[in-house]
Amino acid sequence: MNTFLSALFSGFANGAVYSLVALGLVIVWRGAGIVNFAQMGQAMFSTYIASTMIISGYSYWFGFIVAILAGAVLGAFLDILVMRPLSHKKRGELLNSETMRAAVPVIASLGILGVLQSMAGIIWVAEERGFPAPFKQEGFTVGGTVMPFTSFDVFVVSVVFIALATTTIFFKKTGMGLAMRATALNQEVAKLSGIRTNHARTLSWAISGAASSLAGLLITPSSNLSPNTLDLALIVGFTAAVVGGLNSPIGAVLGGFIVGLLISFVTFYLSPEDVFISILALLIFVLIVKPRGILSGKDSRRV
Amino acid sequence: MSNTKHHSIFRKSLIRTLIFALLIIFAQANLDSYNQSQLALVLIYFIGVLSVTLLTGISGQLSLGQGALMAVGGYTAGLVITHYQLSMWLAVPVAMLGAALAGLLLGAAAARLSGPYLAGTTLVVALAIPTLANRFFSVFKGDEGLPIDVGYPPEWLSNLLGEITYEEWELYSVLPFALIALFFASNILLSRTGRVWKSIRDNQSAASLSGINYSRQKVFAFVVASAFAGIAGALYGMRGIVAPSIYPVSLSLTLLTAAVLGGIRSIAGAFIGTVIVVFLPDWINLLLGNFELSTQISDYLPALLSGILLIVTVVINPAGVMGTKLHKGK
């Protein structure tokens, strides 16, 4: 029973962070039609910025906010510098085939990931450093027994829900959100209706950058910070996004929790070595049974 | 489909292969032992990069998991060598079959996927497969791995060429496999199969309308590419050890980088890209050796530079070094 509760709680807390990673991926996928494999590289970079701030004496919260802003700026910067020129290439220039047009942005994002990781290595000595948590990482004590849920977990879960609510409201209720949804649906038509699709795309990169930086800030306290720390989070987040449906923000969050729970139950009941194989099994199962994800709308794979 | 056409494809591939062989033999004679070993590494990577070229460049399936198939090949070779004492000349073909079988399973799942879905799934594969080594510790020996190597040169070769150093033998033992891989890749590219794969890459619906069973062909491309990766993986393991750390996720990304830099649609591009990726750290050392760089910078500089090259390539000329010629034809 105790194992069960531990697995449940830790899965829930980890799932919340994976939801955030998946949400970041979904936002760029919807906004720009790209799965951004550099996303957690960006998050790693802004977490290093926060860490540097905190080490040089600023408060945790100052570093926290600077990191999220830096994540947004970096995301927008990457879109303008790399992805926009790619999307504006004429058909013939981009290797002249459907599959390559989908593949080229993925390759570009892998290049970005490599650059960010090696730059972080060069700037911030490759040694691993810890990253502080703003709250205690000790379990609550209920009736004498220590519960496997810490005040930091509570913080993580609430931050993730706030982030989710904010993005949902942004997409559904604001004009810019509507413009972004229109761009995602059909770039040509959106452009013809007077939407600045470039702005919408860049904004989706910025929001995704901020969301993933937040995820980075929430993951690193439980591991160490190094240029490659967040690689696993990307892979788990991708699985979560596919499980929930790459097109659906709510699906991404649901997928995040499903994957988080899967990982923690496998870790507690089987062994940590089975985690990646079970992620792969889940991913292939979902792609074969329900390729559009459990919550995704129609036509999501017509790229 | 006439007989003469088949002959001309065969002849063309054979000539390419022979020129390549002469080039390598000529080059190695002028290299010191370190660079001979590096050249052997180039040939191994070249086989792996050809797998990416065929799969991604020709059949249009973007895979970030070719390193995992190399791992399958490496472990197959490691197991048959340690348990059955097979010679490398038998172990490598067995490894090729093992990887092709894994490619069949993976390809059957992959044929249903496209674009970023396929990329992400193969990335998870690249991460998950090497962890099996720890999961089934008794078979694969976990992080310790299975030590295998290329052994010693046979006597007749030493009699023929005189004293053979270890580095030379590393190169000579790899060269035949690289030549076979080059010959087959060239044949595939020039033949009907290559055109069928290209037609699927360029327009799946049109290919389907002209009577091509595209899912079967996609799986077939996956199997062939996996066979290449299996050979590369076995030879890569024979540089000392087969272990999870030899086949990390970054290996798959290195193969893709090499393929893209050189030109993802051409065999010559695959070779040029491989040379760039393997020798980049040495070239950087050569250029910046006089500056007193901290190890921190020099460790990360090659990765930084290849990342920048990758981005610049896709933004400016996605067809890679060998791509400009391709464009004019279109």
Chai-1 contact restraints between the chains, C-beta under 6 A:
chainA,res_idxA,chainB,res_idxB,connection_type,confidence,min_distance_angstrom,max_distance_angstrom,comment,restraint_id
A,V35,B,P116,contact,1.0,0.0,6.0,A-B,restraint_1
A,V82,B,I311,contact,1.0,0.0,6.0,A-B,restraint_2
A,P85,B,V315,contact,1.0,0.0,6.0,A-B,restraint_3
A,L94,B,P318,contact,1.0,0.0,6.0,A-B,restraint_4
A,L95,B,P318,contact,1.0,0.0,6.0,A-B,restraint_5
A,S97,B,R201,contact,1.0,0.0,6.0,A-B,restraint_6
A,S97,B,D202,contact,1.0,0.0,6.0,A-B,restraint_7
A,T99,B,G60,contact,1.0,0.0,6.0,A-B,restraint_8
A,T99,B,R201,contact,1.0,0.0,6.0,A-B,restraint_9
A,A102,B,G115,contact,1.0,0.0,6.0,A-B,restraint_10
A,A103,B,L62,contact,1.0,0.0,6.0,A-B,restraint_11
A,V104,B,V314,contact,1.0,0.0,6.0,A-B,restraint_12
A,V104,B,P318,contact,1.0,0.0,6.0,A-B,restraint_13
A,V106,B,P116,contact,1.0,0.0,6.0,A-B,restraint_14
A,V106,B,A119,contact,1.0,0.0,6.0,A-B,restraint_15
A,I107,B,V260,contact,1.0,0.0,6.0,A-B,restraint_16
A,I107,B,V314,contact,1.0,0.0,6.0,A-B,restraint_17
A,A108,B,I311,contact,1.0,0.0,6.0,A-B,restraint_18
A,A108,B,V314,contact,1.0,0.0,6.0,A-B,restraint_19
A,L110,B,L253,contact,1.0,0.0,6.0,A-B,restraint_20
A,G111,B,G307,contact,1.0,0.0,6.0,A-B,restraint_21
A,G111,B,L310,contact,1.0,0.0,6.0,A-B,restraint_22
A,G111,B,I311,contact,1.0,0.0,6.0,A-B,restraint_23
A,G114,B,A303,contact,1.0,0.0,6.0,A-B,restraint_24
A,G114,B,G307,contact,1.0,0.0,6.0,A-B,restraint_25
A,V115,B,G307,contact,1.0,0.0,6.0,A-B,restraint_26
A,V115,B,I308,contact,1.0,0.0,6.0,A-B,restraint_27
A,S118,B,Y300,contact,1.0,0.0,6.0,A-B,restraint_28
A,S118,B,A303,contact,1.0,0.0,6.0,A-B,restraint_29
A,S118,B,L304,contact,1.0,0.0,6.0,A-B,restraint_30
A,G121,B,Y300,contact,1.0,0.0,6.0,A-B,restraint_31
A,I122,B,I297,contact,1.0,0.0,6.0,A-B,restraint_32
A,I122,B,Y300,contact,1.0,0.0,6.0,A-B,restraint_33
A,V125,B,Q296,contact,1.0,0.0,6.0,A-B,restraint_34
A,I235,B,V124,contact,1.0,0.0,6.0,A-B,restraint_35
A,I235,B,L127,contact,1.0,0.0,6.0,A-B,restraint_36
A,F238,B,G120,contact,1.0,0.0,6.0,A-B,restraint_37
A,E273,B,T131,contact,1.0,0.0,6.0,A-B,restraint_38
A,E273,B,N134,contact,1.0,0.0,6.0,A-B,restraint_39
A,E273,B,R135,contact,1.0,0.0,6.0,A-B,restraint_40
A,F276,B,L127,contact,1.0,0.0,6.0,A-B,restraint_41
A,F276,B,A128,contact,1.0,0.0,6.0,A-B,restraint_42
A,F276,B,T131,contact,1.0,0.0,6.0,A-B,restraint_43
A,I277,B,A128,contact,1.0,0.0,6.0,A-B,restraint_44
A,L280,B,V124,contact,1.0,0.0,6.0,A-B,restraint_45
A,L280,B,A128,contact,1.0,0.0,6.0,A-B,restraint_46
A,L283,B,T121,contact,1.0,0.0,6.0,A-B,restraint_47
A,L283,B,V124,contact,1.0,0.0,6.0,A-B,restraint_48
A,I284,B,A109,contact,1.0,0.0,6.0,A-B,restraint_49
A,V303,B,G115,contact,1.0,0.0,6.0,A-B,restraint_50
